[in-house]
Amino acid sequence: YYTEWCTSSNPRDPLHDDPYAAAFIVKTVLEANGLVQGYSYWTFSDIFEENYFPSIPFQGGFGLLNIHGIAKPAYRAFQLLHGVGTELLPVEGAHETVDAWVIRDDGGSTLMLTNFALPRHPIETEEVSFTLKAAPTATMASVQQIDADHANAKRRWEEMGKPEYLDPATVDELNDVSELRSEPVATESEAGTLSLKVTLPPLSVAAIRLAST
């Protein structure tokens, strides 16, 4: 068992609130598959009593949720992982910052992609091409993303001017911005082979759902 793991040990690390944490979580969980029987991410909420209790909505706390219960990108990473199957399929290819996994379940497969690098390491937007062999002839593809522009409540809060205290309407707006959204992905299919392309910004996650029609 592996307990109290996080993106860093700093109780006020801004990266805890950023898409960086989501990419770190997805990459870590999938790379550690089969190594332990269980693990505990530190921690579920920014509301806990080990340290002083700040009122600022996004202050780099350890939580997956902030003090208002607004989901951070890290929370959405676990939501994506919860929605995939358990059968990992082999994937060929290598890249310095991009990693890919295909996970199959009864209803189809999910292509999980991350574009991740540690702080102060080079990383750029990448165009990823993916080919799936032995694919059904009629396959629908949709993508859910976590990055600077998707499922990122902190960014909207910053655009608001970083208000220290939030009224209920603002909390509702930030909750809505934090949600995952599904968008269609164009695919090409020929002779049982399905191909698609997706753009991965730095420090991002993309979950592409492939399902037969």
PASEBA-1860 file (N, C-alpha, C; in nm, 3 decimals):
! residues 213
1> YYTEWCTS> 0.083/-0.119/0.000/0.000/0.000/0.000/0.088/0.125/0.000 ~ 0.038/0.228/-0.067/0.113/0.352/-0.080/0.023/0.467/-0.035 ~ 0.065/0.539/0.069/-0.022/0.641/0.126/0.036/0.781/0.111 ~ -0.052/0.878/0.117/-0.017/1.021/0.119/0.075/1.062/0.004 ~ 0.037/1.029/-0.119/0.115/1.077/-0.231/0.044/1.197/-0.297 ~ 0.122/1.283/-0.357/0.069/1.406/-0.416/0.171/1.457/-0.518 ~ 0.141/1.567/-0.582/0.234/1.623/-0.680/0.356/1.683/-0.613 ~ 0.344/1.723/-0.486/0.457/1.776/-0.411/0.424/1.771/-0.262
9> SNPRDPLH> 0.524/1.795/-0.179/0.504/1.798/-0.034/0.480/1.939/0.018 ~ 0.473/2.036/-0.071/0.454/2.176/-0.034/0.305/2.202/-0.009 ~ 0.266/2.243/0.113/0.124/2.264/0.142/0.064/2.384/0.072 ~ 0.145/2.465/0.006/0.095/2.581/-0.068/0.161/2.587/-0.206 ~ 0.152/2.478/-0.278/0.211/2.469/-0.411/0.106/2.507/-0.515 ~ 0.123/2.616/-0.590/0.023/2.654/-0.690/-0.009/2.544/-0.790 ~ 0.086/2.454/-0.814/0.063/2.347/-0.912/-0.046/2.251/-0.866 ~ -0.076/2.246/-0.737/-0.184/2.160/-0.688/-0.319/2.200/-0.749
17> DDPYAAAF> -0.332/2.326/-0.787/-0.459/2.378/-0.839/-0.463/2.381/-0.992 ~ -0.355/2.341/-1.057/-0.339/2.358/-1.201/-0.355/2.226/-1.277 ~ -0.371/2.232/-1.410/-0.375/2.110/-1.492/-0.250/2.024/-1.477 ~ -0.139/2.083/-1.437/-0.017/2.006/-1.409/-0.050/1.886/-1.320 ~ -0.128/1.909/-1.215/-0.159/1.802/-1.120/-0.239/1.690/-1.187 ~ -0.331/1.726/-1.277/-0.410/1.625/-1.346/-0.322/1.535/-1.432 ~ -0.232/1.595/-1.508/-0.142/1.516/-1.593/-0.051/1.427/-1.507 ~ -0.002/1.481/-1.397/0.082/1.403/-1.305/0.006/1.283/-1.251
25> IVKTVLEA> -0.119/1.304/-1.209/-0.198/1.197/-1.149/-0.225/1.086/-1.250 ~ -0.273/1.122/-1.369/-0.305/1.019/-1.469/-0.180/0.939/-1.506 ~ -0.071/1.007/-1.530/0.054/0.939/-1.566/0.101/0.848/-1.452 ~ 0.095/0.897/-1.329/0.143/0.819/-1.215/0.056/0.696/-1.192 ~ -0.076/0.714/-1.192/-0.167/0.602/-1.166/-0.152/0.493/-1.271 ~ -0.146/0.530/-1.398/-0.139/0.429/-1.503/-0.001/0.364/-1.509 ~ 0.104/0.438/-1.480/0.237/0.377/-1.478/0.256/0.286/-1.356 ~ 0.184/0.314/-1.248/0.197/0.234/-1.126/0.098/0.118/-1.122
33> NGLVQGYS> 0.023/0.099/-1.229/-0.076/-0.009/-1.233/-0.013/-0.144/-1.202 ~ -0.068/-0.213/-1.103/-0.020/-0.345/-1.067/0.093/-0.347/-0.966 ~ 0.146/-0.230/-0.929/0.259/-0.227/-0.836/0.214/-0.234/-0.690 ~ 0.094/-0.185/-0.661/0.044/-0.185/-0.523/-0.102/-0.230/-0.524 ~ -0.150/-0.271/-0.407/-0.291/-0.310/-0.394/-0.382/-0.191/-0.371 ~ -0.327/-0.085/-0.317/-0.406/0.034/-0.290/-0.317/0.152/-0.260 ~ -0.374/0.273/-0.272/-0.297/0.393/-0.244/-0.395/0.503/-0.204 ~ -0.344/0.606/-0.141/-0.427/0.716/-0.093/-0.366/0.848/-0.138
41> YWTFSDIF> -0.439/0.923/-0.220/-0.392/1.054/-0.264/-0.414/1.154/-0.151 ~ -0.317/1.242/-0.131/-0.326/1.342/-0.026/-0.354/1.479/-0.088 ~ -0.475/1.533/-0.070/-0.585/1.480/0.006/-0.714/1.516/-0.065 ~ -0.830/1.480/-0.010/-0.954/1.499/-0.084/-0.997/1.646/-0.090 ~ -0.980/1.720/0.018/-1.028/1.857/0.024/-0.923/1.950/0.083 ~ -0.930/2.078/0.046/-0.845/2.178/0.109/-0.886/2.206/0.253 ~ -1.000/2.154/0.295/-1.045/2.173/0.433/-0.988/2.060/0.519 ~ -0.878/2.086/0.584/-0.823/1.993/0.683/-0.736/2.074/0.778
49> EENYFPSI> -0.703/2.016/0.893/-0.658/2.096/1.007/-0.510/2.084/1.038 ~ -0.428/2.037/0.948/-0.286/2.025/0.977/-0.214/2.160/0.971 ~ -0.274/2.256/0.903/-0.208/2.384/0.883/-0.309/2.496/0.905 ~ -0.266/2.620/0.896/-0.361/2.731/0.906/-0.461/2.723/0.792 ~ -0.576/2.786/0.812/-0.688/2.771/0.720/-0.706/2.899/0.638 ~ -0.659/2.903/0.514/-0.671/3.025/0.433/-0.811/3.041/0.377 ~ -0.848/3.165/0.347/-0.979/3.193/0.289/-0.974/3.208/0.138 ~ -0.855/3.216/0.081/-0.841/3.234/-0.064/-0.887/3.107/-0.135
57> PFQGGFGL> -0.973/3.117/-0.236/-1.029/2.998/-0.301/-0.924/2.904/-0.360 ~ -0.822/2.959/-0.424/-0.717/2.877/-0.484/-0.583/2.924/-0.430 ~ -0.530/2.846/-0.335/-0.408/2.885/-0.265/-0.306/2.772/-0.260 ~ -0.320/2.674/-0.351/-0.219/2.569/-0.360/-0.231/2.461/-0.256 ~ -0.349/2.445/-0.197/-0.367/2.339/-0.098/-0.361/2.201/-0.159 ~ -0.350/2.100/-0.072/-0.334/1.962/-0.119/-0.462/1.904/-0.181 ~ -0.577/1.963/-0.155/-0.704/1.899/-0.187/-0.734/1.883/-0.335 ~ -0.816/1.781/-0.364/-0.875/1.766/-0.497/-0.987/1.868/-0.518
65> LNIHGIAK> -1.049/1.910/-0.406/-1.151/2.014/-0.405/-1.101/2.132/-0.325 ~ -1.142/2.253/-0.363/-1.101/2.368/-0.283/-1.196/2.387/-0.165 ~ -1.181/2.496/-0.090/-1.261/2.514/0.031/-1.409/2.533/0.002 ~ -1.445/2.567/-0.121/-1.585/2.582/-0.161/-1.640/2.455/-0.225 ~ -1.561/2.349/-0.230/-1.604/2.226/-0.294/-1.594/2.230/-0.445 ~ -1.522/2.326/-0.499/-1.503/2.336/-0.644/-1.394/2.239/-0.687 ~ -1.423/2.159/-0.788/-1.328/2.057/-0.833/-1.209/2.121/-0.903 ~ -1.091/2.080/-0.861/-0.968/2.119/-0.930/-0.942/2.022/-1.046
73> PAYRAFQL> -0.851/2.055/-1.136/-0.816/1.960/-1.242/-0.776/1.823/-1.188 ~ -0.714/1.818/-1.071/-0.676/1.690/-1.011/-0.797/1.602/-0.986 ~ -0.906/1.661/-0.939/-1.030/1.585/-0.916/-1.081/1.527/-1.047 ~ -1.080/1.607/-1.150/-1.129/1.560/-1.281/-1.040/1.450/-1.337 ~ -0.913/1.450/-1.302/-0.825/1.340/-1.345/-0.873/1.208/-1.288 ~ -0.905/1.207/-1.159/-0.957/1.083/-1.099/-1.093/1.047/-1.156 ~ -1.173/1.147/-1.191/-1.302/1.119/-1.255/-1.281/1.047/-1.388 ~ -1.186/1.093/-1.467/-1.155/1.025/-1.593/-1.109/0.882/-1.569
81> LHGVGTEL> -1.020/0.864/-1.474/-0.968/0.731/-1.445/-1.078/0.638/-1.397 ~ -1.171/0.691/-1.319/-1.282/0.610/-1.269/-1.370/0.559/-1.383 ~ -1.374/0.633/-1.493/-1.464/0.597/-1.601/-1.408/0.500/-1.703 ~ -1.282/0.459/-1.688/-1.224/0.368/-1.786/-1.235/0.224/-1.738 ~ -1.201/0.130/-1.827/-1.206/-0.011/-1.792/-1.083/-0.055/-1.714 ~ -1.056/-0.185/-1.720/-0.945/-0.242/-1.643/-0.845/-0.319/-1.729 ~ -0.874/-0.336/-1.858/-0.785/-0.415/-1.944/-0.696/-0.321/-2.026 ~ -0.568/-0.318/-1.992/-0.472/-0.236/-2.066/-0.426/-0.310/-2.191
89> LPVEGAHE> -0.432/-0.243/-2.306/-0.387/-0.301/-2.432/-0.248/-0.249/-2.466 ~ -0.169/-0.326/-2.541/-0.034/-0.280/-2.576/-0.038/-0.158/-2.668 ~ 0.054/-0.066/-2.644/0.066/0.057/-2.724/0.210/0.071/-2.770 ~ 0.230/0.099/-2.898/0.363/0.121/-2.952/0.385/0.270/-2.977 ~ 0.509/0.314/-2.958/0.543/0.454/-2.980/0.608/0.513/-2.857 ~ 0.685/0.619/-2.876/0.755/0.682/-2.764/0.772/0.830/-2.793 ~ 0.771/0.910/-2.687/0.790/1.054/-2.698/0.844/1.105/-2.566 ~ 0.915/1.217/-2.569/0.978/1.270/-2.449/0.877/1.312/-2.344
97> TVDAWVIR> 0.763/1.371/-2.386/0.666/1.420/-2.288/0.527/1.358/-2.303 ~ 0.497/1.296/-2.415/0.364/1.240/-2.439/0.363/1.091/-2.406 ~ 0.262/1.048/-2.331/0.241/0.906/-2.302/0.099/0.868/-2.340 ~ 0.080/0.740/-2.376/-0.050/0.693/-2.421/-0.081/0.556/-2.363 ~ -0.207/0.535/-2.329/-0.256/0.406/-2.281/-0.391/0.381/-2.347 ~ -0.419/0.256/-2.378/-0.551/0.217/-2.426/-0.609/0.119/-2.325 ~ -0.727/0.153/-2.274/-0.792/0.071/-2.172/-0.927/0.026/-2.226 ~ -0.950/-0.105/-2.228/-1.072/-0.160/-2.286/-1.172/-0.198/-2.177
105> DDGGSTLM> -1.300/-0.180/-2.208/-1.408/-0.226/-2.121/-1.515/-0.291/-2.207 ~ -1.628/-0.326/-2.148/-1.732/-0.397/-2.223/-1.794/-0.313/-2.334 ~ -1.792/-0.181/-2.319/-1.859/-0.096/-2.417/-1.768/-0.034/-2.520 ~ -1.638/-0.056/-2.509/-1.545/0.005/-2.604/-1.408/0.021/-2.542 ~ -1.337/0.124/-2.583/-1.202/0.148/-2.533/-1.182/0.298/-2.510 ~ -1.087/0.330/-2.424/-1.050/0.469/-2.399/-0.901/0.486/-2.426 ~ -0.869/0.582/-2.510/-0.730/0.621/-2.533/-0.699/0.736/-2.438 ~ -0.611/0.712/-2.341/-0.574/0.813/-2.243/-0.437/0.869/-2.280
113> LTNFALPR> -0.429/1.000/-2.293/-0.306/1.068/-2.332/-0.268/1.173/-2.229 ~ -0.139/1.185/-2.202/-0.089/1.295/-2.121/0.028/1.361/-2.193 ~ 0.041/1.490/-2.171/0.159/1.565/-2.215/0.214/1.630/-2.089 ~ 0.320/1.572/-2.033/0.364/1.609/-1.899/0.516/1.621/-1.891 ~ 0.560/1.720/-1.816/0.702/1.734/-1.782/0.710/1.799/-1.644 ~ 0.815/1.768/-1.572/0.836/1.828/-1.441/0.866/1.977/-1.456 ~ 0.847/2.055/-1.349/0.876/2.199/-1.357/1.018/2.226/-1.406 ~ 1.030/2.331/-1.486/1.158/2.377/-1.542/1.216/2.279/-1.643
121> HPIETEEV> 1.134/2.188/-1.694/1.175/2.100/-1.803/1.100/2.141/-1.930 ~ 1.162/2.124/-2.046/1.099/2.169/-2.171/0.973/2.089/-2.203 ~ 0.871/2.159/-2.250/0.747/2.095/-2.293/0.676/2.190/-2.389 ~ 0.614/2.134/-2.492/0.546/2.215/-2.593/0.414/2.149/-2.629 ~ 0.331/2.222/-2.703/0.210/2.164/-2.760/0.249/2.058/-2.863 ~ 0.182/1.943/-2.857/0.215/1.832/-2.946/0.092/1.788/-3.025 ~ 0.114/1.756/-3.152/0.010/1.697/-3.236/0.029/1.546/-3.235 ~ -0.066/1.475/-3.180/-0.054/1.330/-3.163/-0.139/1.258/-3.267
129> SFTLKAAP> -0.077/1.167/-3.340/-0.148/1.081/-3.435/-0.154/0.941/-3.376 ~ -0.272/0.879/-3.383/-0.291/0.748/-3.321/-0.364/0.657/-3.418 ~ -0.319/0.532/-3.424/-0.380/0.431/-3.511/-0.419/0.310/-3.428 ~ -0.545/0.269/-3.440/-0.596/0.153/-3.366/-0.625/0.041/-3.466 ~ -0.557/-0.071/-3.447/-0.576/-0.186/-3.535/-0.694/-0.271/-3.487 ~ -0.752/-0.346/-3.580/-0.865/-0.434/-3.551/-0.981/-0.358/-3.489 ~ -1.004/-0.236/-3.537/-1.112/-0.153/-3.484/-1.244/-0.189/-3.552 ~ -1.356/-0.175/-3.482/-1.486/-0.195/-3.547/-1.503/-0.099/-3.663
137> TATMASVQ> -1.580/-0.139/-3.763/-1.594/-0.057/-3.883/-1.665/0.075/-3.855 ~ -1.761/0.077/-3.764/-1.832/0.200/-3.728/-1.797/0.236/-3.584 ~ -1.711/0.333/-3.568/-1.665/0.372/-3.434/-1.684/0.521/-3.414 ~ -1.750/0.556/-3.304/-1.767/0.695/-3.263/-1.654/0.732/-3.168 ~ -1.601/0.853/-3.182/-1.493/0.898/-3.094/-1.529/1.034/-3.036 ~ -1.507/1.048/-2.906/-1.526/1.177/-2.839/-1.413/1.196/-2.739 ~ -1.382/1.321/-2.707/-1.269/1.350/-2.620/-1.313/1.438/-2.504 ~ -1.258/1.410/-2.388/-1.268/1.496/-2.271/-1.126/1.540/-2.236
145> QIDADHAN> -1.108/1.670/-2.213/-0.974/1.724/-2.193/-0.962/1.801/-2.062 ~ -0.841/1.797/-2.008/-0.804/1.879/-1.893/-0.677/1.953/-1.932 ~ -0.685/2.083/-1.938/-0.568/2.164/-1.973/-0.597/2.309/-1.935 ~ -0.519/2.402/-1.984/-0.539/2.542/-1.948/-0.677/2.593/-1.983 ~ -0.737/2.538/-2.089/-0.867/2.586/-2.138/-0.983/2.494/-2.105 ~ -0.960/2.381/-2.042/-1.065/2.283/-2.015/-1.058/2.238/-1.869 ~ -1.176/2.234/-1.803/-1.186/2.184/-1.664/-1.089/2.256/-1.571 ~ -1.077/2.386/-1.588/-0.977/2.464/-1.516/-1.043/2.584/-1.447
153> AKRRWEEM> -1.100/2.558/-1.329/-1.171/2.664/-1.256/-1.077/2.774/-1.209 ~ -0.954/2.738/-1.175/-0.861/2.839/-1.125/-0.837/2.948/-1.229 ~ -0.828/2.909/-1.353/-0.803/3.010/-1.458/-0.919/3.109/-1.467 ~ -1.043/3.059/-1.459/-1.157/3.151/-1.463/-1.156/3.243/-1.340 ~ -1.121/3.188/-1.224/-1.110/3.269/-1.103/-1.006/3.380/-1.121 ~ -0.894/3.348/-1.183/-0.792/3.449/-1.210/-0.845/3.555/-1.306 ~ -0.922/3.515/-1.407/-0.981/3.610/-1.501/-1.082/3.702/-1.432 ~ -1.142/3.655/-1.323/-1.235/3.736/-1.244/-1.164/3.840/-1.158
161> GKPEYLDP> -1.031/3.831/-1.152/-0.955/3.922/-1.067/-0.915/3.862/-0.934 ~ -0.923/3.730/-0.921/-0.885/3.658/-0.800/-0.960/3.706/-0.675 ~ -1.093/3.707/-0.678/-1.167/3.750/-0.559/-1.140/3.656/-0.441 ~ -1.120/3.716/-0.324/-1.087/3.634/-0.206/-1.211/3.565/-0.150 ~ -1.327/3.630/-0.161/-1.451/3.573/-0.110/-1.549/3.556/-0.225 ~ -1.613/3.441/-0.232/-1.699/3.407/-0.345/-1.845/3.404/-0.301 ~ -1.932/3.467/-0.382/-2.075/3.456/-0.355/-2.127/3.328/-0.422 ~ -2.249/3.285/-0.388/-2.301/3.158/-0.443/-2.302/3.153/-0.595
169> ATVDELND> -2.333/3.265/-0.660/-2.337/3.265/-0.807/-2.199/3.240/-0.866 ~ -2.097/3.296/-0.803/-1.960/3.275/-0.852/-1.917/3.131/-0.829 ~ -1.953/3.074/-0.715/-1.922/2.933/-0.690/-1.988/2.845/-0.795 ~ -2.114/2.874/-0.829/-2.184/2.797/-0.931/-2.114/2.808/-1.066 ~ -2.069/2.929/-1.100/-2.000/2.948/-1.228/-1.869/2.871/-1.232 ~ -1.794/2.875/-1.124/-1.666/2.804/-1.120/-1.687/2.653/-1.120 ~ -1.793/2.606/-1.054/-1.825/2.464/-1.060/-1.854/2.421/-1.203 ~ -1.929/2.504/-1.275/-1.962/2.472/-1.413/-1.838/2.469/-1.500
177> VSELRSEP> -1.749/2.566/-1.482/-1.625/2.570/-1.560/-1.538/2.448/-1.532 ~ -1.545/2.396/-1.411/-1.459/2.283/-1.373/-1.503/2.151/-1.436 ~ -1.625/2.146/-1.490/-1.679/2.020/-1.542/-1.604/1.973/-1.667 ~ -1.600/1.841/-1.683/-1.550/1.782/-1.806/-1.654/1.797/-1.916 ~ -1.609/1.823/-2.036/-1.697/1.835/-2.152/-1.654/1.734/-2.259 ~ -1.751/1.672/-2.324/-1.722/1.579/-2.433/-1.738/1.649/-2.567 ~ -1.640/1.632/-2.653/-1.644/1.691/-2.787/-1.613/1.581/-2.889 ~ -1.676/1.585/-3.006/-1.649/1.482/-3.107/-1.508/1.491/-3.162
185> VATESEAG> -1.455/1.377/-3.202/-1.322/1.368/-3.263/-1.337/1.306/-3.401 ~ -1.279/1.369/-3.501/-1.283/1.315/-3.636/-1.192/1.193/-3.647 ~ -1.241/1.089/-3.712/-1.162/0.967/-3.731/-1.165/0.925/-3.877 ~ -1.067/0.845/-3.915/-1.063/0.783/-4.047/-1.050/0.633/-4.028 ~ -1.128/0.558/-4.105/-1.128/0.412/-4.091/-1.110/0.347/-4.227 ~ -1.017/0.250/-4.231/-0.990/0.179/-4.355/-0.936/0.041/-4.324 ~ -1.000/-0.061/-4.379/-0.954/-0.200/-4.366/-0.930/-0.239/-4.220 ~ -1.024/-0.202/-4.133/-1.013/-0.241/-3.993/-0.917/-0.158/-3.911
193> TLSLKVTL> -0.863/-0.051/-3.968/-0.770/0.036/-3.895/-0.831/0.174/-3.879 ~ -0.836/0.222/-3.756/-0.892/0.354/-3.726/-0.780/0.451/-3.691 ~ -0.784/0.570/-3.749/-0.682/0.672/-3.724/-0.747/0.800/-3.675 ~ -0.677/0.871/-3.587/-0.726/1.000/-3.539/-0.607/1.087/-3.498 ~ -0.635/1.216/-3.486/-0.533/1.311/-3.442/-0.592/1.398/-3.332 ~ -0.507/1.437/-3.238/-0.550/1.523/-3.129/-0.435/1.616/-3.090 ~ -0.469/1.738/-3.051/-0.369/1.834/-3.006/-0.360/1.831/-2.854 ~ -0.238/1.817/-2.803/-0.215/1.813/-2.658/-0.134/1.936/-2.617
201> PPLSVAAI> -0.196/2.032/-2.549/-0.118/2.144/-2.495/-0.023/2.096/-2.386 ~ 0.072/2.178/-2.346/0.159/2.139/-2.234/0.078/2.111/-2.108 ~ 0.121/2.011/-2.033/0.061/1.977/-1.904/-0.088/1.953/-1.919 ~ -0.122/1.851/-1.996/-0.263/1.826/-2.028/-0.295/1.678/-2.026 ~ -0.425/1.651/-2.022/-0.479/1.516/-2.030/-0.588/1.515/-2.136 ~ -0.593/1.409/-2.215/-0.703/1.389/-2.309/-0.749/1.244/-2.298 ~ -0.878/1.224/-2.277/-0.937/1.091/-2.273/-1.030/1.077/-2.392 ~ -0.991/0.994/-2.488/-1.068/0.976/-2.611/-1.144/0.845/-2.600
209> RLAST> -1.275/0.857/-2.601/-1.362/0.740/-2.589/-1.394/0.686/-2.728 ~ -1.368/0.559/-2.748/-1.394/0.491/-2.875/-1.503/0.387/-2.851 ~ -1.615/0.401/-2.918/-1.727/0.310/-2.897/-1.791/0.276/-3.030 ~ -1.833/0.152/-3.046/-1.901/0.109/-3.168/-2.042/0.164/-3.171 ~ -2.087/0.200/-3.290/-2.224/0.251/-3.305/-2.321/0.136/-3.322
END
